[in-house]
């Protein structure tokens, strides 16, 4: 019985930490310019910005990190 209580307590604490981390995370804002100039991190959604075609991506510290 003690092991099951310990396991349940560990699970509850772990879930609490995960939920807290998610709540504190700040969303990445959209890029104001296509190249992300003037912003440390941003995303470019090609379907919503510019001419509506092209690649969508995330920029961090001036470098493209991920295409989507």
Backbone as a chain_set.jsonl record, in Angstrom:
{"seq": "XXXXXXXXXXXXXXXXXXXXXXXXXXXXXXXXXXXXXXXXXXXXXXXXXXXXXXXXXXXXXXXXXXXX", "coords": {"N": [[0.816, -1.185, 0.0], [1.946, 1.253, 0.761], [3.757, 1.728, -1.319], [2.067, 2.195, -3.497], [0.832, 4.566, -2.726], [3.027, 6.252, -2.621], [3.793, 6.184, -5.318], [1.521, 7.358, -6.505], [1.597, 9.9, -5.349], [4.017, 10.848, -6.403], [3.315, 10.921, -9.118], [1.254, 12.877, -9.075], [2.682, 15.145, -8.209], [4.531, 15.367, -10.318], [2.776, 15.88, -12.489], [1.753, 18.324, -11.63], [4.027, 19.967, -11.761], [4.502, 19.859, -14.527], [2.13, 21.052, -15.567], [2.382, 23.602, -14.425], [4.732, 24.516, -15.699], [3.865, 24.637, -18.347], [1.923, 26.631, -18.142], [3.482, 28.85, -17.552], [5.011, 29.219, -19.784], [5.698, 31.324, -22.509], [3.898, 32.269, -25.395], [5.142, 32.113, -28.77], [5.469, 35.018, -30.654], [3.948, 36.317, -33.719], [5.989, 37.074, -36.61], [6.899, 40.408, -37.337], [8.064, 41.317, -39.589], [9.056, 39.6, -42.595], [11.621, 38.486, -42.356], [12.005, 38.471, -39.665], [13.322, 40.553, -38.442], [14.446, 42.604, -35.781], [13.225, 41.175, -33.798], [13.649, 38.688, -31.282], [12.611, 36.076, -31.209], [10.185, 34.588, -33.33], [7.334, 33.663, -35.374], [6.634, 32.879, -38.774], [3.875, 32.712, -40.686], [3.163, 31.652, -43.644], [0.777, 31.312, -45.017], [-0.894, 33.179, -43.952], [0.39, 35.616, -44.03], [2.2, 38.092, -45.982], [2.218, 37.313, -49.43], [0.624, 35.131, -49.247], [1.612, 32.688, -50.037], [4.364, 30.339, -50.033], [7.002, 29.477, -47.652], [6.467, 28.551, -44.237], [7.746, 29.287, -41.005], [9.781, 29.157, -37.974], [11.662, 31.568, -36.3], [14.574, 32.018, -34.413], [16.753, 33.986, -32.683], [17.608, 35.202, -35.059], [17.934, 33.064, -36.806], [16.546, 30.554, -38.868], [14.683, 28.042, -37.407], [12.802, 26.019, -37.628], [10.732, 24.603, -40.087], [7.33, 24.673, -41.043]], "CA": [[0.0, 0.0, 0.0], [2.816, 2.423, 0.82], [4.335, 1.955, -2.645], [1.06, 2.78, -4.386], [0.646, 5.951, -2.293], [4.234, 6.949, -3.053], [3.705, 6.31, -6.778], [0.469, 8.312, -6.805], [2.105, 11.21, -4.955], [5.013, 11.21, -7.413], [2.571, 11.254, -10.331], [0.561, 14.151, -8.862], [3.699, 16.201, -8.176], [5.038, 15.501, -11.68], [1.759, 16.551, -13.29], [1.703, 19.715, -11.182], [5.191, 20.662, -12.333], [4.268, 19.97, -15.973], [1.086, 22.057, -15.795], [2.971, 24.9, -14.085], [5.671, 24.909, -16.758], [3.077, 25.001, -19.52], [1.251, 27.905, -17.877], [4.475, 29.922, -17.523], [5.618, 29.371, -21.109], [5.134, 32.414, -23.301], [3.769, 31.887, -26.803], [6.008, 32.807, -29.732], [4.639, 35.956, -31.414], [4.181, 36.319, -35.168], [7.007, 38.014, -37.09], [6.397, 41.664, -37.889], [8.652, 41.326, -40.936], [9.304, 38.236, -43.057], [12.914, 37.999, -41.883], [12.031, 38.502, -38.205], [14.24, 41.601, -37.962], [14.008, 43.326, -34.596], [12.614, 40.263, -32.833], [14.524, 37.563, -30.94], [11.927, 34.856, -31.646], [8.879, 34.822, -33.924], [6.985, 32.698, -36.41], [6.09, 33.424, -40.02], [2.864, 31.824, -41.255], [3.085, 32.115, -45.036], [-0.606, 31.31, -45.502], [-1.583, 34.33, -43.369], [1.185, 36.829, -44.206], [2.8, 38.289, -47.302], [1.335, 37.057, -50.571], [-0.179, 33.937, -48.969], [2.278, 31.465, -50.495], [5.743, 30.239, -49.56], [7.295, 28.642, -46.494], [6.215, 29.02, -42.88], [8.881, 28.882, -40.19], [10.049, 29.796, -36.681], [12.989, 32.186, -36.253], [15.108, 32.282, -33.078], [18.056, 34.649, -32.733], [17.959, 35.481, -36.446], [18.142, 31.839, -37.571], [15.359, 29.724, -39.039], [14.84, 26.844, -36.6], [11.87, 24.963, -37.998], [9.72, 24.862, -41.123], [6.068, 23.942, -40.837]], "C": [[0.863, 1.253, 0.0], [3.403, 2.753, -0.542], [3.326, 2.609, -3.58], [0.797, 4.237, -4.015], [1.835, 6.792, -2.756], [4.207, 7.189, -4.563], [2.666, 7.356, -7.169], [0.926, 9.727, -6.47], [3.144, 11.711, -5.958], [4.34, 11.63, -8.712], [1.895, 12.613, -10.204], [1.557, 15.311, -8.866], [4.248, 16.44, -9.581], [4.05, 16.218, -12.591], [1.638, 18.024, -12.913], [2.848, 20.534, -11.753], [5.002, 20.872, -13.83], [3.233, 21.048, -16.28], [1.619, 23.455, -15.492], [3.917, 25.398, -15.163], [4.922, 25.339, -18.008], [2.422, 26.361, -19.326], [2.226, 29.08, -17.905], [5.107, 30.18, -18.89], [4.908, 30.481, -21.884], [5.02, 31.965, -24.754], [4.705, 32.714, -27.686], [5.121, 33.737, -30.566], [4.886, 35.828, -32.919], [5.262, 37.337, -35.527], [6.331, 39.27, -37.637], [6.879, 41.838, -39.322], [8.985, 39.887, -41.307], [10.609, 37.653, -42.528], [13.042, 38.036, -40.36], [12.925, 39.577, -37.628], [13.608, 42.357, -36.789], [13.346, 42.459, -33.535], [13.568, 39.111, -32.555], [13.912, 36.253, -31.438], [10.563, 35.233, -32.21], [8.584, 33.712, -34.925], [6.404, 33.428, -37.603], [5.147, 32.383, -40.596], [2.577, 32.323, -42.671], [1.651, 32.138, -45.56], [-1.38, 32.53, -45.01], [-0.871, 35.659, -43.62], [1.731, 36.925, -45.633], [1.796, 38.057, -48.408], [0.523, 35.773, -50.414], [0.414, 32.632, -49.455], [3.699, 31.457, -49.936], [5.844, 29.391, -48.31], [6.912, 29.341, -45.188], [7.338, 28.5, -41.995], [8.9, 29.624, -38.864], [11.474, 30.321, -36.724], [13.356, 32.419, -34.791], [16.507, 32.834, -33.244], [18.533, 34.834, -34.179], [18.16, 34.266, -37.327], [16.837, 31.059, -37.669], [15.595, 28.394, -38.32], [13.961, 25.698, -37.073], [10.925, 25.447, -39.089], [8.463, 24.104, -40.742], [5.101, 24.257, -41.931]], "O": [[0.543, 2.219, -0.692], [3.536, 3.926, -0.89], [3.687, 3.481, -4.37], [0.563, 5.061, -4.899], [1.66, 7.915, -3.228], [4.557, 8.273, -5.028], [2.907, 8.158, -8.071], [0.667, 10.656, -7.235], [3.137, 12.889, -6.317], [4.762, 12.601, -9.34], [1.958, 13.42, -11.131], [1.29, 16.35, -9.469], [4.413, 17.588, -9.993], [4.447, 17.074, -13.382], [1.442, 18.875, -13.781], [2.651, 21.671, -12.181], [5.307, 21.946, -14.348], [3.447, 21.872, -17.169], [1.332, 24.396, -16.232], [3.903, 26.581, -15.504], [5.311, 26.309, -18.66], [2.375, 27.161, -20.26], [1.833, 30.194, -18.249], [5.675, 31.247, -19.12], [3.68, 30.559, -21.905], [5.943, 31.35, -25.287], [5.014, 33.865, -27.38], [4.123, 33.287, -31.13], [5.912, 35.295, -33.34], [5.432, 38.341, -34.834], [5.31, 39.188, -38.32], [6.194, 42.429, -40.157], [9.175, 39.047, -40.427], [10.692, 36.451, -42.278], [14.086, 37.667, -39.823], [13.26, 39.529, -36.444], [12.425, 42.696, -36.799], [12.949, 42.96, -32.484], [14.224, 38.609, -33.468], [14.608, 35.42, -32.017], [9.864, 36.082, -31.656], [9.463, 32.925, -35.278], [5.762, 34.468, -37.458], [5.577, 31.287, -40.955], [1.841, 33.291, -42.866], [1.344, 32.915, -46.463], [-2.41, 32.881, -45.585], [-1.469, 36.72, -43.44], [1.719, 35.949, -46.383], [0.664, 38.536, -48.344], [-0.185, 35.369, -51.337], [-0.204, 31.577, -49.307], [4.171, 32.47, -49.422], [4.909, 28.678, -47.947], [7.021, 30.56, -45.061], [7.831, 27.393, -42.208], [8.152, 30.577, -38.65], [12.391, 29.609, -37.134], [12.556, 32.949, -34.02], [17.354, 32.208, -33.882], [19.712, 34.646, -34.482], [18.524, 34.414, -38.493], [16.111, 30.918, -36.685], [16.579, 27.703, -38.585], [14.332, 24.532, -36.935], [10.391, 26.554, -39.023], [8.536, 23.011, -40.18], [3.984, 23.739, -41.936]]}, "num_chains": 1, "name": "protein.A"}
